[in-house]
Amino acid sequence: MAEERVRRAGAPAEAGGAPGEGGGGPPPGPRGLPLVGCGPAFARDQLGFLTSLHRRYGGAATIPLGPRRRLFFFAAPEAVARILVENARNYTSREVNRPSMPFLGDGLLNIDAPAHREQRAIVQPAFGRQRVDASDDLILGEVDRMLRGWRAGAALDLHEEMRALTLRIAALAFLRHDLGDEAADWSRAFDAVIRFQERRGLARLLEWDVAFLPYGRMRAGERFLDARIEGLIAGRRASGLDRGDVLSLLLGGPGGTACRQVRDHVVTLLAAGHETTANALTFAFHLLGRNPEAFRALRAEIARELVGRPPRAADLPRLPVLDATIRETLRLLPPAWIVGRRAVADDEVCGHRVPAGGFCVLSQWVTQRSPRYWADPGRFRPERWMPEAQARTPTPPHAYFPFGGGPRMCIGMPFALLEARIALARILQRFVPEALPGQRLVLQPAVTLRPVGGTRVRLGAA
């Protein structure tokens, strides 16, 4: 979209390579530069580089990264199905997620089967339909708490507000803990850690634990979060109370989950559970602000169906435009924009050989914006998700996977969708966030796809 740009230092140069697919060998791809392959081009502009590969090579391509190092990139929905669903047991994620290991540890994101299967089963009850729907009052309460501090005509950073909101909701839902006056401190701590994970080059290498360096801010954030989370775990363990939340499930798991792993699960759920939803809500307001017809349709539905009442889980089936708006936002600007897996044994994906040990990359950004699988892929069109449109032109299987797929599909998906829909509807009942003049959405693809550089809006009265 014209109003979006990606933070980058330059554009990738395409090297030679014959287009084509199939043949049973590895996918075709660019030659890259001596010694470093396409590594620098990929690092400079990951979204643009992967999009150009798809445009040139189709559903599969090999990315050389240097002598004897390469990635296998797949954009075809059939590859998504093969790697994430049909043959998921042949693919691991631990090695791919290694950069996040020091902070997230052995949380659900970083462990593989059978440990992943066992640990996921322990917390799965917290994300069942009935428990999730019962969280609507909790979500609504936190949204209303935020809105009490908003004033028509005021200017604020929307992404910062959404991050604070979703973190407070995650802490209440997963830990039954009200962050209270420390909410801003928790938010800054998570932001310092996430921002450091997104850094590259010299800023990442200067690992000096001093306050004015990114590494020092990251370490301070880690210490703050570890102290608070470990204190909550110790307090709950000592009390023996079962509060029906994720923490109670972990502490009451078979044989009692080890203290360190409880900490890792909690940190992972809080980090993933607030960052991606905050990004999605920020993106939704951005897209609605630039598509007035879609904005009018959504506000009309909210006014007609809710008649000023706060949105509840029971109302959502009567709000298809709201659901379509969230789905289309996740298609066009997916917070989870890339998936990596390593093959345990040889496999064949879309007619190409993936050797044991081979690293595979899938990208929601590429597949969900591909003209091969979507009409008007670059346009924000929530109407494509309306029931009548889906009946005429169903979404191709596995062409849409904002929460991943298969046995490792995001466990928090039902909660995230409920939270995003209630928050978006409730905010629009009270305010119309309007981008300030000169504001542009700048995207940074790293741990998540997130807006950077500020997303300042002025609050109009609804």
C-alpha positions in Angstrom: 0.0 0.0 0.0 1.3 3.4 -0.9 1.0 4.8 2.7 3.1 1.9 4.1 6.8 1.6 4.0 9.2 -0.9 5.4 12.2 0.2 7.5 15.3 -0.8 5.5 18.8 0.2 4.5 18.5 -0.6 0.8 16.7 -2.8 -1.7 17.8 -6.3 -2.5 19.5 -7.0 -5.8 18.2 -10.1 -7.6 20.9 -12.4 -8.8 20.7 -14.8 -11.7 18.9 -18.1 -11.6 16.5 -19.8 -13.9 12.8 -19.7 -12.9 10.9 -23.0 -12.7 9.5 -25.5 -10.3 9.5 -29.2 -9.8 12.1 -31.7 -10.9 12.7 -33.4 -7.5 15.8 -31.5 -6.6 16.0 -28.3 -4.5 14.1 -25.3 -5.6 15.7 -22.8 -8.0 16.9 -19.5 -6.7 19.3 -16.6 -7.1 23.1 -17.1 -7.0 23.8 -14.3 -4.6 27.3 -12.9 -3.9 30.5 -14.8 -3.2 30.9 -16.0 0.4 27.7 -14.3 1.7 25.1 -15.3 -0.9 21.9 -13.4 -0.5 22.3 -12.8 3.3 22.9 -9.0 3.1 20.0 -8.5 0.7 17.7 -10.6 2.8 18.8 -8.7 6.0 18.3 -5.3 4.3 14.7 -5.8 3.2 13.2 -9.1 4.3 9.6 -8.4 3.2 10.7 -7.1 -0.2 13.3 -9.8 -0.7 10.9 -12.7 -0.1 8.2 -11.0 -2.2 10.6 -10.6 -5.1 11.6 -14.3 -4.8 7.9 -15.3 -5.0 7.4 -13.1 -8.0 10.4 -14.5 -9.8 10.4 -18.2 -8.8 6.8 -18.9 -7.8 5.9 -21.2 -5.0 9.5 -22.3 -4.0 13.0 -20.9 -4.0 16.4 -21.6 -2.5 18.1 -18.7 -0.7 21.9 -19.1 -0.6 23.5 -17.6 2.6 27.1 -18.5 2.0 29.2 -21.6 1.5 27.1 -24.7 2.2 24.4 -22.6 3.9 20.9 -22.1 2.4 17.3 -21.6 3.2 14.4 -23.2 1.4 11.6 -20.7 1.0 8.1 -21.9 0.2 5.1 -19.6 -0.7 2.7 -22.2 -2.0 -0.3 -23.1 0.3 0.5 -26.8 -0.4 3.9 -26.3 1.2 2.3 -24.7 4.3 0.0 -27.7 4.6 2.9 -30.2 4.1 5.3 -28.5 6.6 2.9 -27.3 9.3 0.2 -29.9 9.2 0.6 -33.1 7.1 4.2 -33.9 8.0 4.6 -31.6 11.0 6.4 -34.2 13.1 9.3 -34.1 10.6 9.9 -30.4 11.4 11.3 -28.7 14.5 11.3 -25.1 15.5 13.8 -25.0 18.4 16.9 -24.2 16.2 15.0 -21.6 14.3 14.0 -19.8 17.4 17.4 -19.9 19.0 17.8 -16.0 19.1 14.8 -15.9 21.6 16.1 -18.7 23.8 18.0 -16.6 26.4 14.8 -14.7 27.3 11.9 -17.1 26.4 13.7 -20.2 27.4 11.7 -23.5 27.2 8.3 -21.9 26.7 5.8 -23.4 24.2 7.3 -21.4 21.4 10.7 -23.0 21.7 10.1 -26.7 22.7 9.5 -29.5 20.3 7.5 -32.8 20.5 6.9 -34.7 22.7 7.6 -32.1 25.3 5.6 -29.5 23.4 2.6 -31.9 23.1 2.7 -32.6 26.9 3.2 -29.0 28.0 0.5 -27.7 25.6 -2.0 -30.2 26.9 -1.5 -28.8 30.4 -2.5 -25.3 29.5 -5.0 -26.1 26.7 -8.0 -26.0 29.1 -7.4 -22.3 29.7 -8.0 -21.6 26.0 -11.2 -23.7 25.6 -14.2 -21.9 24.0 -16.2 -21.5 27.3 -13.3 -20.2 29.3 -12.3 -17.8 26.6 -15.8 -16.4 26.1 -16.1 -15.9 29.8 -13.1 -13.5 29.6 -15.2 -10.9 27.7 -16.0 -9.0 30.9 -12.3 -8.9 31.9 -11.3 -7.6 28.5 -14.1 -5.0 28.4 -13.1 -3.8 31.9 -9.6 -3.1 30.8 -10.6 -1.4 27.6 -13.0 0.9 29.6 -10.2 1.6 32.1 -8.0 2.8 29.2 -10.8 4.8 27.6 -11.5 6.7 30.9 -8.1 8.3 30.4 -8.8 9.3 26.8 -10.3 12.7 25.8 -11.8 13.9 22.5 -9.3 16.1 20.7 -6.3 14.7 22.5 -3.3 13.2 20.7 -1.6 10.0 21.7 0.6 7.2 20.4 -1.9 4.5 19.5 0.5 1.6 19.4 1.9 2.5 22.8 -1.7 2.5 24.1 -2.6 -0.8 22.5 0.6 -2.4 23.9 -0.2 -1.3 27.5 -3.9 -2.4 27.1 -3.1 -5.9 25.8 -0.4 -6.5 28.4 -2.8 -5.6 31.2 -5.4 -8.0 29.7 -2.8 -10.8 29.3 -1.6 -10.5 32.9 -5.2 -10.6 34.2 -6.3 -13.4 32.0 -3.2 -15.7 32.3 -2.1 -14.8 35.9 -5.1 -13.1 37.5 -2.7 -10.3 38.3 -3.6 -6.6 38.0 -0.4 -4.8 36.9 -1.8 -1.6 38.5 0.7 1.3 38.8 3.5 -0.9 37.4 1.7 -1.4 34.1 4.0 1.1 32.3 7.1 -0.5 33.8 6.1 -3.9 32.6 5.4 -2.5 29.1 8.7 -0.7 28.9 10.5 -3.9 30.1 9.0 -6.1 27.4 9.6 -3.4 24.8 13.3 -3.2 25.7 13.7 -6.9 25.4 11.7 -7.2 22.1 13.5 -4.2 20.5 16.9 -5.8 21.3 15.8 -9.0 19.7 15.1 -7.0 16.5 18.4 -5.2 16.4 21.3 -6.3 14.1 24.8 -5.3 13.6 27.0 -3.4 16.0 24.1 -2.5 18.3 23.5 -6.2 18.8 27.2 -7.0 19.4 27.9 -4.4 22.1 26.9 -6.6 25.0 27.8 -4.1 27.8 25.4 -4.1 30.7 25.1 -0.3 31.0 21.9 1.7 31.0 22.5 3.8 27.9 23.1 0.9 25.5 20.4 -1.4 24.0 21.9 -4.4 25.6 21.8 -2.8 29.0 18.2 -1.7 28.6 17.4 -5.3 27.5 19.1 -6.8 30.6 17.4 -4.4 32.9 14.0 -5.3 31.3 14.8 -9.0 31.8 15.7 -8.6 35.4 12.6 -6.6 36.1 10.3 -9.2 34.4 12.1 -12.1 36.0 11.8 -10.7 39.5 8.1 -9.9 39.1 7.1 -13.2 37.4 9.2 -15.4 39.8 7.6 -13.5 42.7 4.1 -14.2 41.3 4.9 -17.9 40.8 6.4 -18.3 44.3 3.4 -16.6 45.9 0.9 -18.7 44.0 2.8 -21.9 44.8 2.9 -21.0 48.5 -0.8 -20.2 48.7 -1.8 -23.4 46.9 -4.8 -21.5 45.4 -6.3 -22.7 42.1 -7.6 -19.5 40.4 -8.6 -21.2 37.2 -5.9 -19.5 35.1 -2.9 -20.6 33.1 -0.6 -20.3 36.2 -2.8 -22.6 38.2 -2.8 -25.1 35.4 1.0 -25.1 35.2 1.5 -25.4 38.9 -1.0 -28.2 39.1 0.3 -30.1 36.1 1.3 -33.8 36.3 4.1 -33.9 38.9 4.1 -30.1 39.0 5.8 -28.3 36.2 9.4 -27.3 37.1 9.8 -23.7 38.4 12.0 -22.6 35.5 9.7 -24.0 32.9 6.6 -22.3 34.5 8.5 -19.1 34.3 9.4 -19.7 30.6 5.7 -20.5 29.7 4.5 -17.4 31.5 7.0 -15.1 29.8 6.2 -16.6 26.4 2.5 -16.3 26.8 2.7 -12.7 28.1 5.2 -11.6 25.4 3.4 -13.3 22.5 -0.1 -12.7 23.9 0.2 -8.9 24.1 2.7 -7.9 21.3 0.8 -9.5 18.4 -2.6 -8.4 19.4 -1.4 -4.8 20.0 0.1 -4.8 16.6 -3.0 -6.1 15.0 -5.2 -3.5 16.6 -2.9 -0.7 15.6 -2.9 -2.0 12.0 -6.7 -2.3 12.0 -7.1 1.4 12.9 -4.5 2.3 10.3 -6.3 0.4 7.6 -9.8 1.6 8.6 -8.5 5.2 8.6 -7.4 4.9 5.0 -10.5 3.0 3.8 -13.5 5.2 4.7 -16.1 3.0 3.1 -15.0 0.0 5.2 -14.9 2.2 8.3 -18.4 3.4 7.7 -19.7 -0.2 7.2 -18.1 -1.3 10.5 -19.3 1.7 12.5 -22.9 1.2 11.1 -22.9 -2.5 12.1 -21.7 -1.7 15.6 -24.3 1.0 16.1 -27.1 -1.1 14.6 -26.4 -4.4 16.5 -25.2 -3.1 19.9 -27.3 0.1 20.2 -24.7 1.6 22.6 -24.4 -1.6 24.7 -20.8 -2.8 25.5 -19.8 -5.7 23.2 -19.9 -9.2 24.7 -18.8 -12.6 23.4 -22.5 -13.4 22.8 -22.9 -10.4 20.4 -20.0 -11.4 18.1 -21.9 -13.8 15.8 -24.1 -10.8 14.9 -21.1 -8.7 13.9 -19.7 -10.2 10.7 -18.2 -7.0 9.5 -16.2 -6.7 12.7 -15.0 -10.3 12.3 -14.2 -9.6 8.6 -12.2 -6.5 9.5 -10.0 -8.4 11.9 -9.5 -11.2 9.5 -8.6 -8.9 6.6 -6.2 -6.9 8.9 -4.4 -10.2 9.8 -4.2 -11.1 6.1 -2.7 -7.8 4.8 -0.6 -6.9 7.8 0.1 -10.2 9.7 1.9 -9.6 13.1 3.3 -13.1 12.8 4.8 -12.7 9.3 7.3 -15.6 9.0 7.6 -19.2 10.2 10.8 -21.3 10.3 11.2 -25.0 10.6 14.1 -27.5 10.3 13.6 -30.9 8.6 14.5 -33.9 10.8 14.6 -36.3 7.8 14.5 -35.9 4.1 11.1 -34.7 2.7 9.5 -33.7 -0.5 7.7 -30.4 -0.6 5.8 -29.3 -3.7 8.0 -31.6 -5.8 11.3 -30.4 -4.3 13.7 -32.3 -2.1 14.3 -30.9 1.4 17.3 -32.7 2.9 17.5 -33.7 6.6 18.7 -30.6 8.5 17.4 -28.2 5.9 15.9 -25.0 7.1 12.5 -24.0 5.6 10.9 -20.6 5.6 7.2 -19.9 5.1 5.8 -16.3 5.1 2.3 -15.2 5.9 3.3 -11.8 4.5 4.1 -13.3 1.1 1.4 -16.1 0.8 -1.4 -13.9 2.1 -0.6 -11.1 -0.3 0.1 -13.3 -3.4 -1.9 -12.6 -6.6 -1.7 -16.3 -7.2 -4.2 -17.0 -4.4 -6.0 -13.7 -3.8 -8.0 -11.2 -5.8 -6.8 -7.6 -5.3 -4.2 -8.9 -2.8 -2.8 -5.4 -1.9 -6.2 -3.9 -1.1 -8.0 -3.8 2.2 -11.3 -5.5 1.4 -13.0 -6.9 4.5 -16.0 -7.9 2.4 -14.0 -10.8 1.0 -14.6 -12.5 4.4 -18.3 -12.0 4.5 -20.3 -15.3 4.5 -21.8 -14.7 1.1 -18.4 -13.8 -0.5 -16.8 -16.9 1.0 -19.6 -19.1 -0.3 -18.9 -17.7 -3.8 -15.1 -17.7 -3.6 -13.8 -19.7 -0.6 -10.3 -18.9 0.7 -7.8 -21.5 -0.7 -6.9 -24.0 2.0 -3.7 -22.9 3.8 -3.4 -19.6 1.9 -4.3 -17.9 5.1 -2.4 -18.8 8.3 -2.0 -15.8 10.5 -1.8 -18.1 13.6 0.3 -20.8 12.0 -1.2 -24.2 11.6 -1.1 -27.9 12.6 -0.1 -29.0 16.1 1.8 -25.8 16.8 -1.0 -23.4 15.8 -1.0 -20.5 18.3 -2.7 -21.8 21.4 -3.9 -18.3 22.2 -5.8 -17.8 18.9 -9.3 -17.9 20.3 -8.5 -15.4 23.1 -6.6 -13.1 20.7 -9.6 -13.0 18.3 -12.1 -12.3 21.1 -9.8 -9.6 22.6 -9.3 -7.9 19.2 -12.9 -7.8 18.3 -14.2 -6.6 21.7 -11.4 -3.9 21.9 -12.0 -2.6 18.4 -15.7 -2.4 18.8 -15.6 -0.8 22.2 -13.1 1.9 21.2 -15.1 2.8 18.1 -18.2 3.2 20.2 -16.5 6.1 21.9 -13.7 7.5 19.6 -12.5 7.8 16.1 -8.7 7.7 16.1 -7.4 9.9 13.2 -3.8 9.8 12.0 -2.0 13.1 12.6 -0.8 14.9 9.4 2.5 13.4 8.1 2.1 10.1 10.0 3.0 7.1 7.9 3.0 3.4 8.9 6.5 2.2 9.0 6.8 -1.6 9.3 9.7 -3.4 10.9 9.8 -7.2 10.3 11.6 -8.9 13.1 10.3 -11.1 15.9 6.9 -9.8 14.8 5.8 -7.4 12.2 5.4 -4.2 14.2 5.0 -0.5 13.6 7.9 1.7 14.5 8.7 5.4 14.8 5.4 6.3 16.4 1.7 5.9 15.4 0.3 9.2 16.7 -3.4 9.9 16.3 -5.9 12.5 17.4 -9.0 11.3 19.1 -12.3 12.3 17.4 -15.6 11.8 19.2 -17.6 8.9 17.8 
